[in-house]
């Protein structure tokens, strides 16, 4: 429990509440914008790190590991003995829980592999696509106060289903030189064997360009702090670097609740997201002002019991509640906001699916807590943030694959399609294109 003045401070400070019909379009735009990030400043910090790793490889990694993680490592690769030790020291209930998550995530993601259809666009012209796995994948899993071993499951499992040949994992070590045991255990259960004790922007650079120890990969996945995000952005625009999963920012949740919602459950959902980090954002929308009052009261009660209450409080200070005239108006706002996680704590929530236009992942009904999706329901929790759900999807098996298109043209097909190709090539002034078809049809 938090004692004395801290409790008073927590009770005094809370989420701001607005009435949707009373705020201007400018204010709505402001509420939908996320915390401003000074990428120019971040790039200035991260660029020298990337260049140093690119030039000096393992030597630069050792330098940064000592500087940022306060540990001098003799070997950055995690050995089999360390993995075995993590396994033997793991609690049985955790192993069983992770195995449950793996089964559910595998079951859901396996359905995403679909056979491509062959199409004859005109007689003698056949087109089709085939999937190919991206050969070399890099996964970044943060350590720190909340080592996200669940994210490893969300990335390694679809990579394995896609058929990626090489999966490289980078995650920081603690000051004793050890990697989080749950991360190592999750890696073992997912079949990830190449694990390196490297964190931060330097880990992204190492995977993007390769070092003496860490192989270069083709695409990098995984969350991280602002420096990791900036590094991912920079290597993704370098032809010699690596592609990335998606633009990423702080975690967020938006809850739409009606008068039937349980305030205690809604408050718990908001706090479960707020505890991710001080820059996380949580939003509550309701067409019932009484529900908002009751939820805010519950937040005050539950907040004092959270071990990460200080982090959650800072997140709440940057969050807000909205009273909407109707659920239709609530959905209008939600679609503009485009949340990473959207919880519909509504009676008959499933009937509102068609109202959702922009969201990373949606949780239907009072029992569908976002925490279930974070760990074990089966859907992927690597999702677009900061409004990117307007144009990006979350991670799927296809994120680890690429599509190659094929076409087969017969002599009859060449005669059928040839005249169109000749005219179009002529009009574009590309006579070489015209002749390439002309020679075939005479």
C-alpha positions as CSV (number, residue, x, y, z in Angstrom):
1,X,0.0,0.0,0.0
2,X,1.1,3.6,-0.6
3,X,1.2,5.6,2.6
4,X,0.8,9.2,3.8
5,X,1.0,12.0,1.3
6,X,1.4,9.8,-1.7
7,X,-2.1,8.4,-1.3
8,X,-3.5,12.0,-1.0
9,X,-1.7,12.9,-4.2
10,X,-3.0,9.9,-6.0
11,X,-6.6,10.7,-5.0
12,X,-6.2,14.4,-6.0
13,X,-4.8,13.7,-9.4
14,X,-6.9,11.9,-12.0
15,X,-7.9,11.6,-15.6
16,X,-9.5,14.7,-17.1
17,X,-13.2,14.4,-18.2
18,X,-14.7,16.1,-21.2
19,X,-18.2,16.2,-22.7
20,X,-17.8,15.3,-26.4
21,X,-20.6,17.6,-27.6
22,X,-19.0,20.6,-25.9
23,X,-15.4,20.4,-27.2
24,X,-14.3,21.8,-30.5
25,X,-12.9,20.0,-33.5
26,X,-9.5,21.4,-32.7
27,X,-9.7,19.9,-29.2
28,X,-10.8,16.6,-30.5
29,X,-7.7,16.6,-32.8
30,X,-5.6,17.5,-29.8
31,X,-7.0,14.6,-27.8
32,X,-6.4,12.2,-30.6
33,X,-2.7,13.2,-31.0
34,X,-0.3,11.3,-28.9
35,X,2.6,12.4,-26.9
36,X,4.9,14.5,-29.1
37,X,8.3,12.8,-29.7
38,X,11.3,14.8,-30.8
39,X,12.7,12.4,-33.4
40,X,15.3,14.9,-34.6
41,X,16.8,14.8,-31.1
42,X,16.6,11.1,-30.9
43,X,18.1,10.6,-34.4
44,X,21.1,12.8,-33.3
45,X,21.6,10.5,-30.4
46,X,21.1,7.2,-32.2
47,X,22.9,7.9,-35.5
48,X,26.4,7.8,-33.9
49,X,25.5,4.5,-32.1
50,X,24.4,2.9,-35.4
51,X,27.5,4.1,-37.2
52,X,29.8,2.9,-34.5
53,X,28.2,-0.6,-34.5
54,X,28.3,-0.7,-38.3
55,X,32.0,0.1,-38.3
56,X,33.3,-1.6,-35.2
57,X,30.9,-4.5,-34.6
58,X,31.3,-6.4,-31.4
59,X,33.8,-3.9,-30.0
60,X,31.1,-1.2,-30.1
61,X,28.5,-3.5,-28.6
62,X,30.8,-4.2,-25.6
63,X,31.3,-0.5,-25.2
64,X,27.6,0.3,-25.2
65,X,26.7,-2.7,-23.0
66,X,29.1,-1.5,-20.4
67,X,27.9,2.1,-20.7
68,X,24.2,1.6,-20.7
69,X,23.7,-1.8,-19.0
70,X,26.6,-1.5,-16.6
71,X,28.0,-5.0,-17.3
72,X,31.1,-6.2,-19.0
73,X,30.4,-9.4,-20.9
74,X,33.0,-12.0,-22.0
75,X,30.5,-13.5,-24.5
76,X,27.4,-11.9,-25.7
77,X,25.8,-15.1,-27.0
78,X,23.7,-17.0,-24.5
79,X,25.0,-20.5,-24.0
80,X,23.0,-23.7,-23.8
81,X,23.9,-24.0,-20.1
82,X,22.3,-20.7,-19.4
83,X,19.1,-21.8,-21.2
84,X,19.1,-25.1,-19.3
85,X,19.6,-23.3,-16.0
86,X,16.7,-21.0,-16.7
87,X,14.5,-24.0,-17.6
88,X,15.4,-26.0,-14.5
89,X,14.8,-23.0,-12.2
90,X,11.4,-22.1,-13.7
91,X,8.2,-22.7,-11.9
92,X,5.9,-25.4,-13.3
93,X,2.9,-23.2,-13.3
94,X,4.7,-20.6,-15.5
95,X,5.9,-23.3,-17.9
96,X,2.3,-24.6,-18.2
97,X,0.9,-21.1,-18.7
98,X,3.4,-20.4,-21.5
99,X,2.6,-23.7,-23.1
100,X,-1.2,-22.8,-23.0
101,X,-0.4,-19.5,-24.6
102,X,1.8,-21.2,-27.3
103,X,-1.0,-23.6,-28.2
104,X,-3.6,-20.8,-28.5
105,X,-1.3,-18.4,-30.5
106,X,-0.2,-21.3,-32.8
107,X,-3.8,-22.3,-33.4
108,X,-4.9,-18.8,-34.3
109,X,-1.9,-17.9,-36.4
110,X,-1.9,-21.2,-38.3
111,X,-5.3,-20.2,-39.8
112,X,-3.6,-17.3,-41.5
113,X,-1.8,-19.4,-44.1
114,X,-4.0,-19.6,-47.1
115,X,-3.4,-21.1,-50.6
116,X,-3.1,-18.5,-53.3
117,X,-5.6,-18.8,-56.3
118,X,-4.5,-18.9,-59.9
119,X,-6.4,-16.5,-62.1
120,X,-6.6,-16.5,-65.9
121,X,-7.0,-12.7,-66.6
122,X,-7.7,-13.4,-70.2
123,X,-7.4,-16.5,-72.4
124,X,-3.8,-17.6,-72.4
125,X,-2.7,-15.2,-69.6
126,X,-2.4,-16.9,-66.2
127,X,-1.4,-15.0,-63.0
128,X,-0.8,-16.2,-59.5
129,X,1.2,-15.5,-56.3
130,X,3.2,-17.7,-54.0
131,X,4.3,-17.0,-50.4
132,X,7.9,-17.1,-49.4
133,X,9.2,-16.7,-45.8
134,X,11.6,-13.9,-45.1
135,X,14.8,-15.9,-44.5
136,X,16.4,-14.0,-41.6
137,X,14.4,-12.4,-38.9
138,X,15.6,-10.4,-35.9
139,X,13.6,-10.1,-32.7
140,X,14.1,-7.5,-30.1
141,X,12.7,-8.1,-26.6
142,X,13.2,-5.4,-23.9
143,X,14.4,-6.4,-20.5
144,X,14.3,-3.9,-17.6
145,X,11.6,-3.8,-15.0
146,X,9.1,-5.7,-17.1
147,X,10.9,-8.3,-19.4
148,X,8.3,-9.0,-22.1
149,X,8.6,-12.7,-22.6
150,X,5.0,-12.7,-23.9
151,X,6.1,-10.6,-26.8
152,X,8.7,-13.2,-27.7
153,X,5.8,-15.7,-28.1
154,X,3.9,-13.2,-30.3
155,X,6.8,-12.9,-32.7
156,X,8.6,-16.2,-32.7
157,X,5.5,-18.3,-33.2
158,X,4.3,-16.7,-36.4
159,X,7.9,-16.5,-37.7
160,X,8.1,-20.3,-37.1
161,X,4.8,-20.9,-38.8
162,X,5.9,-18.7,-41.8
163,X,9.0,-20.9,-42.2
164,X,11.7,-18.3,-41.5
165,X,15.1,-20.1,-41.7
166,X,17.0,-18.0,-39.1
167,X,15.5,-16.3,-36.0
168,X,17.9,-14.1,-34.0
169,X,16.9,-12.7,-30.6
170,X,18.5,-9.7,-28.9
171,X,17.6,-8.8,-25.3
172,X,19.6,-6.9,-22.7
173,X,21.3,-8.6,-19.8
174,X,21.1,-7.4,-16.2
175,X,24.1,-6.1,-14.2
176,X,25.0,-9.7,-13.4
177,X,25.3,-10.5,-17.1
178,X,22.1,-12.7,-17.0
179,X,19.1,-12.6,-19.3
180,X,15.6,-12.9,-17.8
181,X,14.8,-16.5,-17.1
182,X,11.2,-16.3,-18.5
183,X,12.6,-14.9,-21.7
184,X,15.1,-17.8,-22.0
185,X,12.4,-20.3,-21.2
186,X,10.0,-18.8,-23.8
187,X,12.8,-18.9,-26.3
188,X,13.4,-22.5,-25.6
189,X,9.7,-23.4,-25.9
190,X,9.5,-21.5,-29.2
191,X,12.7,-23.1,-30.6
192,X,14.7,-19.9,-30.7
193,X,18.4,-20.8,-30.2
194,X,20.4,-17.8,-31.3
195,X,20.1,-15.4,-28.3
196,X,22.4,-12.4,-27.7
197,X,22.8,-10.2,-24.6
198,X,22.5,-6.9,-26.4
199,X,19.9,-4.2,-25.8
200,X,19.0,-0.7,-27.0
201,X,19.7,1.0,-30.3
202,X,23.0,-0.9,-30.5
203,X,21.0,-4.2,-30.7
204,X,19.0,-2.9,-33.6
205,X,22.1,-1.8,-35.4
206,X,23.8,-5.2,-34.8
207,X,20.9,-7.1,-36.3
208,X,20.5,-4.6,-39.2
209,X,24.1,-4.7,-40.3
210,X,25.6,-7.7,-38.6
211,X,28.7,-8.0,-36.4
212,X,31.4,-10.7,-35.8
213,X,28.9,-12.4,-33.5
214,X,25.5,-11.4,-34.6
215,X,24.3,-12.2,-38.1
216,X,22.6,-9.6,-40.3
217,X,18.9,-10.1,-40.7
218,X,16.4,-9.0,-43.3
219,X,13.6,-7.7,-41.0
220,X,13.5,-6.6,-37.4
221,X,10.5,-7.0,-35.0
222,X,9.8,-6.0,-31.5
223,X,9.1,-3.1,-29.1
224,X,11.4,-0.8,-27.2
225,X,12.0,2.6,-25.8
226,X,12.2,5.8,-27.9
227,X,15.9,5.1,-28.8
228,X,15.1,1.6,-30.0
229,X,12.2,3.0,-32.1
230,X,14.4,5.7,-33.6
231,X,17.1,3.1,-34.4
232,X,14.5,0.9,-36.2
233,X,13.3,3.9,-38.2
234,X,16.8,4.8,-39.3
235,X,17.9,1.3,-40.3
236,X,14.6,0.8,-42.2
237,X,15.4,3.7,-44.6
238,X,18.9,2.5,-45.3
239,X,19.2,0.1,-48.3
240,X,22.0,-1.7,-46.4
241,X,19.9,-1.9,-43.2
242,X,16.8,-4.0,-42.5
243,X,13.0,-3.7,-42.8
244,X,10.9,-3.3,-39.6
245,X,7.5,-4.5,-38.4
246,X,5.8,-1.2,-38.1
247,X,6.1,2.3,-36.5
248,X,5.7,1.9,-32.8
249,X,5.0,4.1,-29.8
250,X,3.7,3.9,-26.2
251,X,1.0,1.4,-25.4
252,X,-2.6,2.5,-25.3
253,X,-6.2,1.4,-24.7
254,X,-9.6,2.9,-25.4
255,X,-12.6,1.5,-23.6
256,X,-16.2,2.1,-24.7
257,X,-18.5,1.3,-21.8
258,X,-22.3,1.5,-21.4
259,X,-24.4,1.6,-18.3
260,X,-24.3,-2.1,-17.9
261,X,-20.5,-2.2,-17.5
262,X,-18.9,-3.2,-14.2
263,X,-16.9,-0.1,-13.0
264,X,-14.4,-2.3,-11.2
265,X,-13.6,-4.3,-14.3
266,X,-13.4,-1.2,-16.5
267,X,-11.0,0.5,-14.0
268,X,-8.8,-2.6,-13.9
269,X,-8.6,-2.7,-17.7
270,X,-7.5,1.0,-17.8
271,X,-4.9,0.5,-15.0
272,X,-3.6,-2.7,-16.6
273,X,-2.6,-0.6,-19.6
274,X,-1.5,2.5,-17.6
275,X,1.1,0.4,-15.7
276,X,3.0,-0.4,-19.0
277,X,4.8,3.0,-18.8
278,X,4.4,6.7,-17.9
279,X,3.9,7.5,-21.5
280,X,1.1,5.0,-22.0
281,X,-2.4,6.4,-22.6
282,X,-5.8,5.2,-21.5
283,X,-9.1,6.6,-22.7
284,X,-12.7,5.9,-21.4
285,X,-15.7,6.7,-23.5
286,X,-19.3,6.3,-22.3
287,X,-22.8,7.6,-23.0
288,X,-23.4,7.3,-19.3
289,X,-21.8,10.0,-17.1
290,X,-22.5,8.0,-14.0
291,X,-20.4,5.1,-15.2
292,X,-17.5,7.5,-15.8
293,X,-17.8,8.8,-12.2
294,X,-17.9,5.3,-10.8
295,X,-14.9,4.1,-12.8
296,X,-12.8,7.1,-11.7
297,X,-13.7,6.3,-8.1
298,X,-12.6,2.7,-8.7
299,X,-9.3,3.8,-10.3
300,X,-8.5,5.7,-7.1
301,X,-9.1,2.6,-5.0
302,X,-7.2,0.2,-7.2
303,X,-4.3,2.4,-8.0
304,X,-3.0,2.4,-4.4
305,X,-2.7,-1.4,-4.6
306,X,-0.6,-1.6,-7.7
307,X,3.1,-2.2,-7.3
308,X,3.6,0.0,-10.4
309,X,1.3,2.7,-9.1
310,X,3.7,5.6,-9.7
311,X,4.1,4.6,-13.4
312,X,0.3,4.1,-13.8
313,X,-0.4,7.5,-12.1
314,X,1.9,9.3,-14.6
315,X,0.1,7.6,-17.5
316,X,-3.3,8.6,-16.1
317,X,-2.2,12.2,-15.9
318,X,-1.9,12.2,-19.7
319,X,-5.1,10.3,-20.2
320,X,-8.8,11.3,-20.3
321,X,-12.5,10.4,-20.2
322,X,-15.2,11.4,-22.7
323,X,-18.9,11.6,-22.1
324,X,-20.6,11.0,-25.5
325,X,-24.2,11.8,-26.4
326,X,-24.6,8.3,-27.8
327,X,-22.7,5.1,-28.5
328,X,-22.7,6.1,-32.2
329,X,-20.8,9.3,-31.3
330,X,-18.4,7.3,-29.1
331,X,-17.5,5.1,-32.1
332,X,-17.0,8.1,-34.3
333,X,-14.4,9.4,-31.8
334,X,-12.8,6.0,-31.4
335,X,-12.3,5.6,-35.2
336,X,-10.6,9.0,-35.3
337,X,-8.4,8.1,-32.3
338,X,-7.6,4.7,-33.9
339,X,-6.5,2.9,-30.7
340,X,-4.0,0.1,-30.4
341,X,-6.4,-1.8,-28.1
342,X,-10.2,-1.2,-28.2
343,X,-12.4,-2.7,-25.4
344,X,-16.1,-2.8,-26.0
345,X,-17.6,-3.3,-22.6
346,X,-21.1,-3.1,-23.9
347,X,-24.2,-5.2,-23.7
348,X,-24.4,-7.3,-26.9
349,X,-20.9,-6.0,-27.8
350,X,-20.6,-8.3,-30.8
351,X,-23.4,-6.4,-32.6
352,X,-21.1,-3.4,-32.7
353,X,-18.3,-5.0,-34.7
354,X,-19.3,-3.2,-37.9
355,X,-18.9,0.1,-36.2
356,X,-15.2,-0.5,-35.7
357,X,-13.2,1.0,-38.6
358,X,-9.8,1.8,-37.0
359,X,-8.3,-0.3,-34.2
360,X,-5.4,-2.7,-33.7
361,X,-7.2,-5.4,-31.7
362,X,-10.8,-5.4,-30.3
363,X,-12.1,-7.0,-27.2
364,X,-15.8,-7.8,-27.2
365,X,-17.9,-7.9,-24.0
366,X,-17.3,-7.6,-20.3
367,X,-15.1,-10.7,-19.9
368,X,-12.8,-9.9,-22.8
369,X,-10.0,-8.1,-20.9
370,X,-7.1,-6.8,-22.9
371,X,-4.8,-8.7,-20.5
372,X,-6.0,-12.0,-22.1
373,X,-5.0,-10.8,-25.6
374,X,-1.6,-9.6,-24.1
375,X,-0.8,-13.2,-23.1
376,X,-2.8,-16.1,-24.2
377,X,-6.1,-15.7,-26.1
378,X,-4.3,-16.4,-29.4
379,X,-4.4,-13.1,-31.2
380,X,-1.2,-11.1,-31.6
381,X,-0.4,-8.2,-29.2
382,X,2.2,-6.6,-31.5
383,X,-0.1,-3.8,-32.7
384,X,0.0,-0.4,-34.3
385,X,0.0,2.5,-31.9
386,X,-0.1,6.4,-32.1
387,X,-3.0,6.3,-34.6
388,X,-1.2,4.0,-37.1
389,X,-4.2,1.6,-36.8
390,X,-5.7,3.9,-39.5
391,X,-3.3,2.4,-42.0
392,X,-1.4,-0.6,-40.4
393,X,-2.4,-4.0,-39.1
394,X,-0.9,-5.9,-36.2
395,X,1.7,-8.6,-36.7
396,X,0.5,-11.7,-38.5
397,X,2.1,-14.7,-40.1
398,X,2.2,-12.6,-43.4
399,X,4.4,-10.1,-41.6
400,X,7.1,-12.7,-41.8
401,X,6.5,-13.5,-45.4
402,X,6.6,-11.9,-48.8
403,X,4.6,-12.6,-51.9
404,X,6.1,-13.3,-55.3
405,X,3.8,-12.8,-58.3
406,X,4.0,-15.1,-61.4
407,X,2.6,-14.9,-64.9
408,X,2.5,-17.5,-67.7
409,X,1.6,-16.3,-71.2
410,X,0.9,-18.8,-74.0
411,X,1.2,-18.0,-77.7
412,X,-2.6,-17.4,-77.8
413,X,-2.3,-15.2,-74.7
414,X,0.4,-13.1,-76.4
415,X,-1.9,-12.5,-79.3
416,X,-4.7,-11.5,-77.0
417,X,-2.8,-9.2,-74.7
418,X,-0.3,-7.9,-77.3
419,X,-2.3,-5.1,-78.9
420,X,-2.9,-3.4,-75.5
421,X,0.8,-3.7,-74.6
422,X,1.9,-2.2,-77.9
423,X,-0.4,0.9,-77.6
424,X,0.5,1.5,-74.0
425,X,4.2,1.2,-74.6
426,X,4.0,3.5,-77.6
427,X,2.2,6.2,-75.6
428,X,4.7,6.0,-72.8
429,X,7.6,6.3,-75.3
430,X,9.1,3.0,-74.2
431,X,9.8,1.5,-77.6
432,X,12.0,-1.3,-76.2
433,X,8.9,-2.5,-74.3
434,X,6.9,-2.3,-77.6
435,X,9.4,-4.3,-79.5
436,X,9.7,-7.0,-76.8
437,X,6.0,-7.8,-77.4
438,X,6.1,-7.0,-81.1
439,X,8.7,-9.7,-81.8
440,X,6.4,-12.3,-80.2
441,X,3.2,-11.6,-82.1
442,X,4.7,-10.6,-85.4
